[in-house]
C-alpha cells in the first residue's frame, strides 16, 4: 500500500510515498502502542511518518524540526499525550524525539532513521547517491566516533588530574602579580581555565583578575570554560584579520564569558541530535 504525501517544492521535497505493509496492524510494536494509548498510539505513529515525509531531505532523511505550536495541529491528540506516545517509540528505538525551548519558541526534533528505507525506490536511490557523495575518504563510523569520544574523555580526565596535582607549588598556592596567594579550588579552576584559554601571556596578572571574580559558582565556571574554548578556537582567525586577541587578564576583567558566542547554529544542533539518536551514515 502506498500512502500519499502532500507535495512541496521539488527543492525541499522529493518523497512521494513510503512503504506500508498491509498487515502492519498485527505488528507487535503497534499492538503495544494501542494497548497503552488506544488508537491514538497508532494514529501518532503514522501521522508522524507522514510529517517526516513532508519534510524529507536526502541529506538528512527521516529528520524534522518543528515548532510545537504549529506541529501539534497535525494530531488529533493533546500535545502532552502526543509527546508521551512518541517517547514510547523512542524507548523502542524507532522514532527519536527531543523537546526544547519554552513558550512560542518551544520546538521538537524528530528522527526516524528507518524512513529512508521505507521511502519509494527513486527516493532511496537519491538518498544513497547524495549520502555517498557527502562521505569523505577519512569518514569514521559511529562506533569509531564513540571510541574517539571515550578516549578524549579519558585524556581530559588525565589532564585535569595532572593539573590538580601540579596546580599548587611547594607552598600550596600561586603568587599573583599583586603578591596575593591564589590557592584551593579557586587555583584549580584558574589552572583549568588557563589551559583551555590557551594564550600563555601574563599569567600572574590573569591570576589577579581571577581572584577578583565574585561568586565563582560551578555554573559560572562552566560558562567561562565554554566561552574560553570559543575564544581559543577563534583566535587564529582574529589574528589573520589583523586584529589583536584579548589576553586572559583583560578577558576575565571584561567578563567576556557573558558575551554571545558566535558560530553555534541550527545545523550543528541538528547534526548533534542525529548522531545521538539513531542516524546512520
Phi and psi in degrees as GROMACS dihedral restraints (atoms count N, CA, C in turn):
[ dihedral_restraints ]
;  ai    aj    ak    al  type     phi  dphi    fc
    3     4     5     6     1  -114.6    20    10
    4     5     6     7     1   128.0    20    10
    6     7     8     9     1  -100.2    20    10
    7     8     9    10     1   122.0    20    10
    9    10    11    12     1   -67.9    20    10
   10    11    12    13     1   150.6    20    10
   12    13    14    15     1  -122.7    20    10
   13    14    15    16     1   138.1    20    10
   15    16    17    18     1   -59.4    20    10
   16    17    18    19     1   131.5    20    10
   18    19    20    21     1   -75.8    20    10
   19    20    21    22     1   141.2    20    10
   21    22    23    24     1  -122.4    20    10
   22    23    24    25     1  -173.6    20    10
   24    25    26    27     1   -63.0    20    10
   25    26    27    28     1   146.6    20    10
   27    28    29    30     1   -62.0    20    10
   28    29    30    31     1   -26.2    20    10
   30    31    32    33     1   -63.8    20    10
   31    32    33    34     1   -38.8    20    10
   33    34    35    36     1  -105.8    20    10
   34    35    36    37     1   -12.1    20    10
   36    37    38    39     1  -140.9    20    10
   37    38    39    40     1   120.7    20    10
   39    40    41    42     1  -124.4    20    10
   40    41    42    43     1   -15.1    20    10
   42    43    44    45     1   -80.2    20    10
   43    44    45    46     1   128.4    20    10
   45    46    47    48     1  -104.0    20    10
   46    47    48    49     1   -33.0    20    10
   48    49    50    51     1  -158.5    20    10
   49    50    51    52     1   163.6    20    10
   51    52    53    54     1  -129.0    20    10
   52    53    54    55     1   155.5    20    10
   54    55    56    57     1   -74.3    20    10
   55    56    57    58     1   143.5    20    10
   57    58    59    60     1  -147.6    20    10
   58    59    60    61     1   118.7    20    10
   60    61    62    63     1   -70.5    20    10
   61    62    63    64     1   139.0    20    10
   63    64    65    66     1   -65.7    20    10
   64    65    66    67     1   -25.3    20    10
   66    67    68    69     1  -106.7    20    10
   67    68    69    70     1    30.6    20    10
   69    70    71    72     1   -64.9    20    10
   70    71    72    73     1   -18.6    20    10
   72    73    74    75     1   -62.0    20    10
   73    74    75    76     1   -19.7    20    10
   75    76    77    78     1   -92.0    20    10
   76    77    78    79     1     0.2    20    10
   78    79    80    81     1   -62.5    20    10
   79    80    81    82     1   134.8    20    10
   81    82    83    84     1   -60.3    20    10
   82    83    84    85     1   -39.5    20    10
   84    85    86    87     1   -63.8    20    10
   85    86    87    88     1   -46.2    20    10
   87    88    89    90     1   -68.7    20    10
   88    89    90    91     1   -34.0    20    10
   90    91    92    93     1   -62.5    20    10
   91    92    93    94     1   -42.3    20    10
   93    94    95    96     1   -63.2    20    10
   94    95    96    97     1   -40.6    20    10
   96    97    98    99     1   -63.7    20    10
   97    98    99   100     1   -42.8    20    10
   99   100   101   102     1   -67.6    20    10
  100   101   102   103     1   -37.4    20    10
  102   103   104   105     1   -63.2    20    10
  103   104   105   106     1   -36.6    20    10
  105   106   107   108     1   -84.5    20    10
  106   107   108   109     1   -38.1    20    10
  108   109   110   111     1  -122.6    20    10
  109   110   111   112     1     4.3    20    10
  111   112   113   114     1    75.2    20    10
  112   113   114   115     1  -164.2    20    10
  114   115   116   117     1   -62.9    20    10
  115   116   117   118     1   -17.8    20    10
  117   118   119   120     1   -61.1    20    10
  118   119   120   121     1   -30.6    20    10
  120   121   122   123     1   -62.3    20    10
  121   122   123   124     1   -44.1    20    10
  123   124   125   126     1   -73.0    20    10
  124   125   126   127     1   -38.4    20    10
  126   127   128   129     1   -59.9    20    10
  127   128   129   130     1   -47.0    20    10
  129   130   131   132     1   -64.2    20    10
  130   131   132   133     1   -39.0    20    10
  132   133   134   135     1   -60.1    20    10
  133   134   135   136     1   -54.3    20    10
  135   136   137   138     1   -70.3    20    10
  136   137   138   139     1   -37.8    20    10
  138   139   140   141     1   -64.8    20    10
  139   140   141   142     1   -36.2    20    10
  141   142   143   144     1   -65.9    20    10
  142   143   144   145     1   -41.3    20    10
  144   145   146   147     1   -62.7    20    10
  145   146   147   148     1   -37.0    20    10
  147   148   149   150     1   -65.1    20    10
  148   149   150   151     1   -42.6    20    10
  150   151   152   153     1   -64.5    20    10
  151   152   153   154     1   -41.4    20    10
  153   154   155   156     1   -66.6    20    10
  154   155   156   157     1   -31.6    20    10
  156   157   158   159     1   -67.4    20    10
  157   158   159   160     1   -38.8    20    10
  159   160   161   162     1   -60.9    20    10
  160   161   162   163     1   -34.3    20    10
  162   163   164   165     1   -96.0    20    10
  163   164   165   166     1    10.0    20    10
  165   166   167   168     1   -62.2    20    10
  166   167   168   169     1   129.8    20    10
  168   169   170   171     1  -132.8    20    10
  169   170   171   172     1   139.2    20    10
  171   172   173   174     1   -66.6    20    10
  172   173   174   175     1   -25.1    20    10
  174   175   176   177     1   -75.8    20    10
  175   176   177   178     1   -29.2    20    10
  177   178   179   180     1  -135.0    20    10
  178   179   180   181     1    65.7    20    10
  180   181   182   183     1   -64.7    20    10
  181   182   183   184     1   131.3    20    10
  183   184   185   186     1    88.2    20    10
  184   185   186   187     1     3.7    20    10
  186   187   188   189     1  -108.6    20    10
  187   188   189   190     1   140.3    20    10
  189   190   191   192     1  -146.6    20    10
  190   191   192   193     1   146.4    20    10
  192   193   194   195     1  -129.0    20    10
  193   194   195   196     1   119.5    20    10
  195   196   197   198     1  -130.3    20    10
  196   197   198   199     1   150.5    20    10
  198   199   200   201     1   -80.2    20    10
  199   200   201   202     1   128.9    20    10
  201   202   203   204     1   -60.8    20    10
  202   203   204   205     1   -34.1    20    10
  204   205   206   207     1   -58.2    20    10
  205   206   207   208     1   -43.5    20    10
  207   208   209   210     1   -87.1    20    10
  208   209   210   211     1   -34.0    20    10
  210   211   212   213     1   -62.3    20    10
  211   212   213   214     1   -40.3    20    10
  213   214   215   216     1   -65.5    20    10
  214   215   216   217     1   -20.4    20    10
  216   217   218   219     1   -70.1    20    10
  217   218   219   220     1   -11.8    20    10
  219   220   221   222     1   -84.1    20    10
  220   221   222   223     1    -6.2    20    10
  222   223   224   225     1  -114.8    20    10
  223   224   225   226     1   156.0    20    10
  225   226   227   228     1   -95.8    20    10
  226   227   228   229     1    13.0    20    10
  228   229   230   231     1  -120.8    20    10
  229   230   231   232     1   164.4    20    10
  231   232   233   234     1   -67.9    20    10
  232   233   234   235     1   160.0    20    10
  234   235   236   237     1   -58.6    20    10
  235   236   237   238     1   -45.9    20    10
  237   238   239   240     1   -60.0    20    10
  238   239   240   241     1   -45.1    20    10
  240   241   242   243     1   -70.9    20    10
  241   242   243   244     1   -38.0    20    10
  243   244   245   246     1   -60.9    20    10
  244   245   246   247     1   -46.3    20    10
  246   247   248   249     1   -65.2    20    10
  247   248   249   250     1   -38.1    20    10
  249   250   251   252     1   -61.7    20    10
  250   251   252   253     1   -41.9    20    10
  252   253   254   255     1   -66.4    20    10
  253   254   255   256     1   -42.8    20    10
  255   256   257   258     1   -64.3    20    10
  256   257   258   259     1   -34.2    20    10
  258   259   260   261     1   -69.2    20    10
  259   260   261   262     1   -27.6    20    10
  261   262   263   264     1   -62.3    20    10
  262   263   264   265     1   -44.8    20    10
  264   265   266   267     1   -69.0    20    10
  265   266   267   268     1   -26.3    20    10
  267   268   269   270     1   -66.5    20    10
  268   269   270   271     1   -41.8    20    10
  270   271   272   273     1   -60.6    20    10
  271   272   273   274     1   -32.1    20    10
  273   274   275   276     1   -85.6    20    10
  274   275   276   277     1     0.6    20    10
  276   277   278   279     1    60.2    20    10
  277   278   279   280     1    42.7    20    10
  279   280   281   282     1  -113.1    20    10
  280   281   282   283     1   -50.4    20    10
  282   283   284   285     1  -125.8    20    10
  283   284   285   286     1   125.0    20    10
  285   286   287   288     1  -105.5    20    10
  286   287   288   289     1   135.0    20    10
  288   289   290   291     1  -131.3    20    10
  289   290   291   292     1   152.3    20    10
  291   292   293   294     1  -146.2    20    10
  292   293   294   295     1   121.2    20    10
  294   295   296   297     1   -95.1    20    10
  295   296   297   298     1   137.7    20    10
  297   298   299   300     1  -143.5    20    10
  298   299   300   301     1   164.0    20    10
  300   301   302   303     1    76.6    20    10
  301   302   303   304     1   179.5    20    10
  303   304   305   306     1  -139.2    20    10
  304   305   306   307     1   159.0    20    10
  306   307   308   309     1    58.5    20    10
  307   308   309   310     1  -133.8    20    10
  309   310   311   312     1   -68.4    20    10
  310   311   312   313     1   -24.0    20    10
  312   313   314   315     1   -92.6    20    10
  313   314   315   316     1     5.5    20    10
  315   316   317   318     1   -64.4    20    10
  316   317   318   319     1   129.3    20    10
  318   319   320   321     1  -135.6    20    10
  319   320   321   322     1   178.0    20    10
  321   322   323   324     1  -143.2    20    10
  322   323   324   325     1   133.1    20    10
  324   325   326   327     1  -103.8    20    10
  325   326   327   328     1   133.0    20    10
  327   328   329   330     1  -129.8    20    10
  328   329   330   331     1   137.9    20    10
  330   331   332   333     1  -139.4    20    10
  331   332   333   334     1   128.7    20    10
  333   334   335   336     1  -123.1    20    10
  334   335   336   337     1    92.9    20    10
  336   337   338   339     1   -57.5    20    10
  337   338   339   340     1   -30.5    20    10
  339   340   341   342     1   -76.4    20    10
  340   341   342   343     1   -10.2    20    10
  342   343   344   345     1   -63.4    20    10
  343   344   345   346     1   -29.2    20    10
  345   346   347   348     1   -69.4    20    10
  346   347   348   349     1   -18.7    20    10
  348   349   350   351     1   -98.1    20    10
  349   350   351   352     1    -6.6    20    10
  351   352   353   354     1   -96.5    20    10
  352   353   354   355     1   -11.9    20    10
  354   355   356   357     1   -73.4    20    10
  355   356   357   358     1   169.0    20    10
  357   358   359   360     1   -60.8    20    10
  358   359   360   361     1   158.4    20    10
  360   361   362   363     1   -59.1    20    10
  361   362   363   364     1   -39.9    20    10
  363   364   365   366     1   -64.8    20    10
  364   365   366   367     1   -41.5    20    10
  366   367   368   369     1   -66.6    20    10
  367   368   369   370     1   -37.6    20    10
  369   370   371   372     1   -58.2    20    10
  370   371   372   373     1   -42.6    20    10
  372   373   374   375     1   -63.3    20    10
  373   374   375   376     1   -40.2    20    10
  375   376   377   378     1   -64.7    20    10
  376   377   378   379     1   -39.2    20    10
  378   379   380   381     1   -61.9    20    10
  379   380   381   382     1   -49.1    20    10
  381   382   383   384     1   -62.5    20    10
  382   383   384   385     1   -41.9    20    10
  384   385   386   387     1   -65.4    20    10
  385   386   387   388     1   -45.3    20    10
  387   388   389   390     1   -67.3    20    10
  388   389   390   391     1   -46.2    20    10
  390   391   392   393     1   -68.4    20    10
  391   392   393   394     1   -30.8    20    10
  393   394   395   396     1   -67.3    20    10
  394   395   396   397     1   -39.4    20    10
  396   397   398   399     1   -69.5    20    10
  397   398   399   400     1   -25.6    20    10
  399   400   401   402     1   -82.8    20    10
  400   401   402   403     1   -16.6    20    10
  402   403   404   405     1   -80.7    20    10
  403   404   405   406     1   118.8    20    10
  405   406   407   408     1   -83.1    20    10
  406   407   408   409     1   163.7    20    10
  408   409   410   411     1   -63.9    20    10
  409   410   411   412     1   -32.1    20    10
  411   412   413   414     1   -97.3    20    10
  412   413   414   415     1    19.3    20    10
  414   415   416   417     1   -64.7    20    10
  415   416   417   418     1   136.7    20    10
  417   418   419   420     1  -103.6    20    10
  418   419   420   421     1   156.4    20    10
  420   421   422   423     1   -77.8    20    10
  421   422   423   424     1   166.5    20    10
  423   424   425   426     1   -59.8    20    10
  424   425   426   427     1   -39.4    20    10
  426   427   428   429     1   -64.1    20    10
  427   428   429   430     1   -39.1    20    10
  429   430   431   432     1   -66.3    20    10
  430   431   432   433     1   -37.5    20    10
  432   433   434   435     1   -63.5    20    10
  433   434   435   436     1   -41.4    20    10
  435   436   437   438     1   -61.9    20    10
  436   437   438   439     1   -41.1    20    10
  438   439   440   441     1   -64.8    20    10
  439   440   441   442     1   -39.7    20    10
  441   442   443   444     1   -65.0    20    10
  442   443   444   445     1   -41.4    20    10
  444   445   446   447     1   -63.6    20    10
  445   446   447   448     1   -38.1    20    10
  447   448   449   450     1   -64.8    20    10
  448   449   450   451     1   -43.3    20    10
  450   451   452   453     1   -64.2    20    10
  451   452   453   454     1   -41.4    20    10
  453   454   455   456     1   -62.4    20    10
  454   455   456   457     1   -38.5    20    10
  456   457   458   459     1   -65.1    20    10
  457   458   459   460     1   -40.8    20    10
  459   460   461   462     1   -65.9    20    10
  460   461   462   463     1   -42.0    20    10
  462   463   464   465     1   -63.3    20    10
  463   464   465   466     1   -39.6    20    10
  465   466   467   468     1   -65.0    20    10
  466   467   468   469     1   -39.3    20    10
  468   469   470   471     1   -63.3    20    10
  469   470   471   472     1   -42.7    20    10
  471   472   473   474     1   -64.6    20    10
  472   473   474   475     1   -40.4    20    10
  474   475   476   477     1   -63.9    20    10
  475   476   477   478     1   -43.4    20    10
  477   478   479   480     1   -67.3    20    10
  478   479   480   481     1   -35.5    20    10
  480   481   482   483     1   -64.5    20    10
  481   482   483   484     1   -41.6    20    10
  483   484   485   486     1   -65.6    20    10
  484   485   486   487     1   -39.6    20    10
  486   487   488   489     1   -61.6    20    10
  487   488   489   490     1   -40.9    20    10
  489   490   491   492     1   -65.3    20    10
  490   491   492   493     1   -38.1    20    10
  492   493   494   495     1   -71.3    20    10
  493   494   495   496     1   -35.6    20    10
  495   496   497   498     1  -100.3    20    10
  496   497   498   499     1     1.1    20    10
  498   499   500   501     1   -63.8    20    10
  499   500   501   502     1   -38.6    20    10
  501   502   503   504     1  -103.3    20    10
  502   503   504   505     1   143.5    20    10
  504   505   506   507     1   -81.5    20    10
  505   506   507   508     1  -161.5    20    10
  507   508   509   510     1   -61.7    20    10
  508   509   510   511     1   -28.7    20    10
  510   511   512   513     1   -95.5    20    10
  511   512   513   514     1     1.3    20    10
  513   514   515   516     1    80.8    20    10
  514   515   516   517     1    17.6    20    10
  516   517   518   519     1  -154.6    20    10
  517   518   519   520     1   168.7    20    10
  519   520   521   522     1  -115.2    20    10
  520   521   522   523     1   130.2    20    10
  522   523   524   525     1   -87.7    20    10
  523   524   525   526     1   122.5    20    10
  525   526   527   528     1   -82.4    20    10
  526   527   528   529     1   177.4    20    10
  528   529   530   531     1   -60.8    20    10
  529   530   531   532     1   -36.3    20    10
  531   532   533   534     1   -87.6    20    10
  532   533   534   535     1    16.3    20    10
  534   535   536   537     1    62.8    20    10
  535   536   537   538     1    34.8    20    10
  537   538   539   540     1  -101.8    20    10
  538   539   540   541     1   150.0    20    10
  540   541   542   543     1   -93.3    20    10
  541   542   543   544     1   122.4    20    10
  543   544   545   546     1  -106.9    20    10
  544   545   546   547     1   116.0    20    10
  546   547   548   549     1  -144.8    20    10
  547   548   549   550     1  -176.9    20    10
  549   550   551   552     1    63.1    20    10
  550   551   552   553     1  -147.5    20    10
  552   553   554   555     1   -64.7    20    10
  553   554   555   556     1   -33.3    20    10
  555   556   557   558     1   -62.6    20    10
  556   557   558   559     1   -36.4    20    10
  558   559   560   561     1   -70.5    20    10
  559   560   561   562     1   -40.0    20    10
  561   562   563   564     1   -60.7    20    10
  562   563   564   565     1   -45.3    20    10
  564   565   566   567     1   -66.8    20    10
  565   566   567   568     1   -36.4    20    10
  567   568   569   570     1   -63.6    20    10
  568   569   570   571     1   -44.6    20    10
  570   571   572   573     1   -64.3    20    10
  571   572   573   574     1   -37.1    20    10
  573   574   575   576     1   -66.2    20    10
  574   575   576   577     1   -44.1    20    10
  576   577   578   579     1   -59.1    20    10
  577   578   579   580     1   -42.7    20    10
  579   580   581   582     1   -60.0    20    10
  580   581   582   583     1   -38.9    20    10
  582   583   584   585     1   -70.8    20    10
  583   584   585   586     1   -40.0    20    10
  585   586   587   588     1   -70.0    20    10
  586   587   588   589     1   -42.9    20    10
  588   589   590   591     1   -63.6    20    10
  589   590   591   592     1   -38.6    20    10
  591   592   593   594     1    57.6    20    10
  592   593   594   595     1    44.9    20    10
  594   595   596   597     1  -138.7    20    10
  595   596   597   598     1    85.4    20    10
  597   598   599   600     1   -77.0    20    10
  598   599   600   601     1    75.4    20    10
  600   601   602   603     1  -136.8    20    10
  601   602   603   604     1   132.2    20    10
  603   604   605   606     1    55.3    20    10
  604   605   606   607     1    57.4    20    10
  606   607   608   609     1   -65.4    20    10
  607   608   609   610     1   -40.8    20    10
  609   610   611   612     1   -63.1    20    10
  610   611   612   613     1   -39.8    20    10
  612   613   614   615     1   -67.0    20    10
  613   614   615   616     1   -39.5    20    10
  615   616   617   618     1   -63.9    20    10
  616   617   618   619     1   -35.7    20    10
  618   619   620   621     1   -63.2    20    10
  619   620   621   622     1   -37.2    20    10
  621   622   623   624     1   -62.3    20    10
  622   623   624   625     1   -44.2    20    10
  624   625   626   627     1   -64.1    20    10
  625   626   627   628     1   -35.3    20    10
  627   628   629   630     1   -65.4    20    10
  628   629   630   631     1   -40.6    20    10
  630   631   632   633     1   -60.6    20    10
  631   632   633   634     1   -34.3    20    10
  633   634   635   636     1   -80.0    20    10
  634   635   636   637     1    -3.7    20    10
  636   637   638   639     1   -70.9    20    10
  637   638   639   640     1   117.7    20    10
  639   640   641   642     1   -79.5    20    10
  640   641   642   643     1   142.9    20    10
  642   643   644   645     1    52.5    20    10
  643   644   645   646     1    60.2    20    10
  645   646   647   648     1   -79.0    20    10
  646   647   648   649     1    85.4    20    10
  648   649   650   651     1   -80.8    20    10
  649   650   651   652     1   169.0    20    10
  651   652   653   654     1   -61.6    20    10
  652   653   654   655     1   -38.2    20    10
  654   655   656   657     1   -64.7    20    10
  655   656   657   658     1   -43.8    20    10
  657   658   659   660     1   -65.2    20    10
  658   659   660   661     1   -39.4    20    10
  660   661   662   663     1   -64.1    20    10
  661   662   663   664     1   -36.2    20    10
  663   664   665   666     1   -63.3    20    10
  664   665   666   667     1   -41.1    20    10
  666   667   668   669     1   -62.9    20    10
  667   668   669   670     1   -41.3    20    10
  669   670   671   672     1   -61.0    20    10
  670   671   672   673     1   -43.4    20    10
  672   673   674   675     1   -63.4    20    10
  673   674   675   676     1   -44.1    20    10
  675   676   677   678     1   -62.3    20    10
  676   677   678   679     1   -45.7    20    10
  678   679   680   681     1   -68.8    20    10
  679   680   681   682     1   -37.2    20    10
  681   682   683   684     1   -64.7    20    10
  682   683   684   685     1   -37.5    20    10
  684   685   686   687     1   -65.4    20    10
  685   686   687   688     1   -41.5    20    10
  687   688   689   690     1   -63.9    20    10
  688   689   690   691     1   -40.4    20    10
  690   691   692   693     1   -61.6    20    10
  691   692   693   694     1   -44.0    20    10
  693   694   695   696     1   -65.0    20    10
  694   695   696   697     1   -39.7    20    10
  696   697   698   699     1   -67.2    20    10
  697   698   699   700     1   -33.1    20    10
  699   700   701   702     1   -90.6    20    10
  700   701   702   703     1    -5.0    20    10
  702   703   704   705     1   -64.5    20    10
  703   704   705   706     1   -41.8    20    10
  705   706   707   708     1   -62.3    20    10
  706   707   708   709     1   -39.1    20    10
  708   709   710   711     1   -67.1    20    10
  709   710   711   712     1   -37.8    20    10
  711   712   713   714     1   -61.4    20    10
  712   713   714   715     1   -43.5    20    10
  714   715   716   717     1   -67.5    20    10
  715   716   717   718     1   -39.0    20    10
  717   718   719   720     1   -62.0    20    10
  718   719   720   721     1   -31.3    20    10
  720   721   722   723     1   -81.2    20    10
  721   722   723   724     1     3.5    20    10
  723   724   725   726     1    81.1    20    10
  724   725   726   727     1    15.7    20    10
  726   727   728   729     1  -100.1    20    10
  727   728   729   730     1   158.9    20    10
  729   730   731   732     1   -97.7    20    10
  730   731   732   733     1   121.2    20    10
  732   733   734   735     1   -71.9    20    10
  733   734   735   736     1   154.7    20    10
  735   736   737   738     1   -71.7    20    10
  736   737   738   739     1   138.7    20    10
  738   739   740   741     1   -80.0    20    10
  739   740   741   742     1   162.0    20    10
  741   742   743   744     1   -58.6    20    10
  742   743   744   745     1   -39.5    20    10
  744   745   746   747     1   -59.4    20    10
  745   746   747   748     1   -51.4    20    10
  747   748   749   750     1   -67.0    20    10
  748   749   750   751     1   -34.6    20    10
  750   751   752   753     1   -63.2    20    10
  751   752   753   754     1   -44.1    20    10
  753   754   755   756     1   -69.5    20    10
  754   755   756   757     1   -46.9    20    10
  756   757   758   759     1   -60.3    20    10
  757   758   759   760     1   -37.0    20    10
  759   760   761   762     1   -81.3    20    10
  760   761   762   763     1     0.9    20    10
  762   763   764   765     1    51.4    20    10
  763   764   765   766     1    48.8    20    10
  765   766   767   768     1   -68.4    20    10
  766   767   768   769     1   -14.3    20    10
  768   769   770   771     1   -67.6    20    10
  769   770   771   772     1   -13.8    20    10
  771   772   773   774     1   -86.3    20    10
  772   773   774   775     1    -6.6    20    10
  774   775   776   777     1   -74.3    20    10
  775   776   777   778     1   159.2    20    10
  777   778   779   780     1   -72.4    20    10
  778   779   780   781     1   135.0    20    10
  780   781   782   783     1   -87.1    20    10
  781   782   783   784     1   120.4    20    10
  783   784   785   786     1   -88.9    20    10
  784   785   786   787     1   138.4    20    10
  786   787   788   789     1   118.4    20    10
  787   788   789   790     1    -6.9    20    10
  789   790   791   792     1   -96.2    20    10
  790   791   792   793     1   116.0    20    10
  792   793   794   795     1  -125.7    20    10
  793   794   795   796     1   178.8    20    10
  795   796   797   798     1   -60.6    20    10
  796   797   798   799     1   -37.5    20    10
  798   799   800   801     1   -63.4    20    10
  799   800   801   802     1   -39.5    20    10
  801   802   803   804     1   -66.1    20    10
  802   803   804   805     1   -43.8    20    10
  804   805   806   807     1   -62.3    20    10
  805   806   807   808     1   -41.1    20    10
  807   808   809   810     1   -62.4    20    10
  808   809   810   811     1   -45.5    20    10
  810   811   812   813     1   -63.7    20    10
  811   812   813   814     1   -40.3    20    10
  813   814   815   816     1   -61.7    20    10
  814   815   816   817     1   -43.6    20    10
  816   817   818   819     1   -62.6    20    10
  817   818   819   820     1   -43.1    20    10
  819   820   821   822     1   -66.5    20    10
  820   821   822   823     1   -38.5    20    10
  822   823   824   825     1   -64.5    20    10
  823   824   825   826     1   -35.1    20    10
  825   826   827   828     1   -81.9    20    10
  826   827   828   829     1   -25.1    20    10
  828   829   830   831     1  -124.8    20    10
  829   830   831   832     1    62.1    20    10
  831   832   833   834     1    87.6    20    10
  832   833   834   835     1    -2.8    20    10
  834   835   836   837     1   -70.5    20    10
  835   836   837   838     1   142.8    20    10
  837   838   839   840     1  -116.4    20    10
  838   839   840   841     1   158.1    20    10
